[in-house]
Amino acid sequence: MFVDAHQHFWIYNPSEYGWITDSMAAIRRDFLPEELRPELDRNGFCGSVAVQTRQTIEETRWLLKLAEESTWILGVVGWVDLCARDVRDQLANVAQHPKLVGIRHIVQSEVDDQFLLRADFLRGISMLQDFNLPYDILIKPKHLTVAAEFVERFPNQRFVLDHLAKPFIKDGEIEAWATDIRRLASFPNVFCKLSGLVTEADWHYWELEQITPYLDVAFECFGAKRLMIGSDWPVCLVAASYRSVIGVIKRYLETQPPTTQTAVLAGNAEVFYRLAVSK
């Protein structure tokens, strides 16, 4: 059984989800566990990891509550204010929940391209290891060089790069991104999610062949033991169905050994997030 390492839930309202533009009207509504579960079942997944979308502690608690009610939500990547003076207290509060498996900040939206290197943010990151929590890196290609400098400071902290740093698949740009990805992947404590790729391609005309070169780079530099599948549902629905999105990675893996398929589709997420998965 597979594990979807990256999906979201939300109760939509325009003020808190302003990033959902007119072109993304298909996802301007609520997305809750009862809608995802059938998709997981149909595609061979035993569960998922729910990832934050709003930078509020209230959302983190809400996601943890959903995970209590739906046992197949195997873990939650939540948010705390890593720049706050009381960040240790915030972490201590939410880390009591056994299904809190990670922390994320929406760095891609920060005005400061050097945000990852801010002293207060670094202080917050330095505390995650005390709570056995990994950190999801959500950035764009322009942040990759800074991200490498960032992770170099924390050799014992688990990191995972979301969405391959959102490469410019629609425009076919790959060389500069590939160079920077290789540098980040040189740190063995950094994993990567094969997620969010169809939304970086042309939403209406993408094909697997356009995404394959980016997957080739990912497998070359991270290797089979540090990659994990993620749907990025429901964001992915602006470009493709759940089955189509998952199918991109499954089809790519068809030429890989069974051990690689098992690792990418389930095992790596279980190890990285330390998930309790029923066999």
JOURQUI-V397425 format. One record per residue. RES is the residue in three letters. PHI is phi in whole degrees, -180 to 180 (999 if undefined). D_CENTER is the distance of its C-alpha to the mean C-alpha in Angstrom with 1 decimal. Layout:
RES,PHI,D_CENTER
RES,PHI,D_CENTER
This chain:
MET,999,19.4
PHE,-93,15.8
VAL,-127,12.6
ASP,-82,9.9
ALA,-85,6.8
HIS,-160,4.8
GLN,-150,7.7
HIS,-132,9.7
PHE,-129,13.4
TRP,-161,15.9
ILE,-107,19.6
TYR,-71,20.3
ASN,-149,22.6
PRO,-61,23.3
SER,-70,23.5
GLU,-94,20.0
TYR,-125,18.3
GLY,-65,20.2
TRP,-72,17.4
ILE,-85,18.1
THR,-80,21.0
ASP,-58,23.9
SER,-69,22.4
MET,-110,19.6
ALA,-56,22.3
ALA,-62,21.1
ILE,-111,18.4
ARG,-86,20.7
ARG,-164,21.2
ASP,-74,20.1
PHE,-134,17.4
LEU,-130,17.9
PRO,-55,17.7
GLU,-64,21.0
GLU,-87,19.7
LEU,-77,16.7
ARG,-53,18.7
PRO,-62,21.0
GLU,-65,18.4
LEU,-60,17.0
ASP,-60,20.6
ARG,-66,21.7
ASN,-111,19.1
GLY,82,19.6
PHE,-101,16.7
CYS,-87,17.8
GLY,179,14.9
SER,-148,11.3
VAL,-113,8.9
ALA,-87,9.1
VAL,-116,7.0
GLN,-60,9.5
THR,-124,10.8
ARG,-108,14.1
GLN,-94,15.1
THR,-139,17.6
ILE,-68,18.4
GLU,-65,19.8
GLU,-67,16.6
THR,-57,15.3
ARG,-65,18.6
TRP,-65,18.5
LEU,-64,15.2
LEU,-66,16.9
LYS,-66,20.0
LEU,-60,18.4
ALA,-68,17.2
GLU,-68,20.8
GLU,-80,22.2
SER,-122,20.0
THR,-64,20.0
TRP,-75,17.6
ILE,-77,14.7
LEU,-76,14.3
GLY,-166,12.3
VAL,-129,11.0
VAL,-98,8.7
GLY,-103,11.3
TRP,-129,13.0
VAL,-134,16.3
ASP,-79,18.3
LEU,-68,17.9
CYS,-94,20.8
ALA,-79,23.2
ARG,-67,26.2
ASP,-98,25.6
VAL,-59,22.0
ARG,-63,23.3
ASP,-66,24.8
GLN,-61,21.7
LEU,-64,19.7
ALA,-61,22.7
ASN,-68,22.9
VAL,-82,19.5
ALA,-70,19.1
GLN,-65,22.1
HIS,-80,20.1
PRO,-65,19.3
LYS,-96,16.1
LEU,-78,14.4
VAL,-115,12.2
GLY,-177,10.3
ILE,-131,10.5
ARG,-140,8.8
HIS,-127,11.0
ILE,-84,11.0
VAL,-66,12.7
GLN,-58,12.7
SER,-98,15.3
GLU,-73,17.4
VAL,-65,20.9
ASP,-81,21.3
ASP,-68,19.7
GLN,-100,20.5
PHE,-54,18.7
LEU,-60,16.9
LEU,-103,20.5
ARG,-63,22.0
ALA,-60,24.1
ASP,-69,23.1
PHE,-68,19.4
LEU,-61,20.2
ARG,-62,22.3
GLY,-64,19.6
ILE,-61,17.2
SER,-63,20.3
MET,-91,20.5
LEU,-63,17.3
GLN,-63,18.9
ASP,-63,21.7
PHE,-108,19.6
ASN,60,17.8
LEU,-114,14.4
PRO,-78,11.6
TYR,-127,9.8
ASP,-86,6.3
ILE,-95,7.7
LEU,-109,7.3
ILE,-142,10.5
LYS,-115,12.8
PRO,-53,15.2
LYS,-66,17.8
HIS,-95,16.0
LEU,-64,15.5
THR,-66,19.0
VAL,-66,18.5
ALA,-61,15.3
ALA,-64,17.4
GLU,-65,20.1
PHE,-63,17.8
VAL,-69,16.5
GLU,-60,20.1
ARG,-78,21.3
PHE,-131,19.4
PRO,-65,20.2
ASN,-106,19.8
GLN,-95,16.4
ARG,-79,13.4
PHE,-126,10.5
VAL,-137,7.3
LEU,-86,6.7
ASP,-81,3.9
HIS,59,6.2
LEU,55,9.1
ALA,64,9.9
LYS,57,11.0
PRO,-64,14.3
PHE,-85,17.5
ILE,-66,17.8
LYS,-59,20.2
ASP,-91,22.5
GLY,73,22.3
GLU,-80,21.8
ILE,-142,20.5
GLU,-62,22.8
ALA,-64,21.9
TRP,-61,18.1
ALA,-62,18.9
THR,-60,21.0
ASP,-72,18.6
ILE,-63,15.8
ARG,-61,18.5
ARG,-64,19.3
LEU,-66,15.9
ALA,-70,15.7
SER,-69,19.2
PHE,-90,18.0
PRO,-69,17.7
ASN,-90,15.6
VAL,-108,12.5
PHE,-100,10.3
CYS,-150,8.0
LYS,-99,5.8
LEU,-86,8.4
SER,-146,6.9
GLY,64,8.3
LEU,-86,11.4
VAL,-64,14.1
THR,-78,13.7
GLU,-96,14.4
ALA,-94,17.5
ASP,-70,20.6
TRP,-58,19.7
HIS,-100,23.2
TYR,-133,24.1
TRP,-71,21.2
GLU,-137,22.0
LEU,-55,20.4
GLU,-62,22.7
GLN,-75,21.1
ILE,-91,17.6
THR,-53,19.2
PRO,-59,20.1
TYR,-74,16.5
LEU,-68,15.7
ASP,-58,18.9
VAL,-64,17.9
ALA,-59,14.7
PHE,-69,16.8
GLU,-63,19.6
CYS,-98,18.0
PHE,-94,15.4
GLY,78,17.4
ALA,-66,17.0
LYS,-89,16.3
ARG,-127,13.1
LEU,-120,11.1
MET,-143,9.3
ILE,-81,9.2
GLY,-148,6.9
SER,-85,9.0
ASP,59,7.4
TRP,-66,10.8
PRO,-93,12.9
VAL,-56,11.9
CYS,-59,12.5
LEU,-67,16.0
VAL,-69,17.4
ALA,-122,17.5
ALA,-168,17.8
SER,-73,18.1
TYR,-57,15.7
ARG,-60,18.1
SER,-67,18.1
VAL,-64,14.4
ILE,-65,14.3
GLY,-63,17.6
VAL,-57,16.5
ILE,-75,14.9
LYS,-61,17.7
ARG,-66,20.4
TYR,-63,19.3
LEU,-75,19.3
GLU,-58,22.8
THR,-92,24.5
GLN,-95,22.7
PRO,-61,24.4
PRO,-55,23.7
THR,-64,22.3
THR,-67,19.6
GLN,-59,18.8
THR,-63,18.7
ALA,-64,16.5
VAL,-71,13.7
LEU,-83,14.1
ALA,-156,14.3
GLY,-59,15.7
ASN,-67,13.2
ALA,-65,10.6
GLU,-61,13.9
VAL,-70,15.0
PHE,-63,12.1
TYR,-88,11.5
ARG,55,15.2
LEU,-82,15.1
ALA,-96,18.5
VAL,-108,18.6
SER,-77,22.1
LYS,-91,23.5
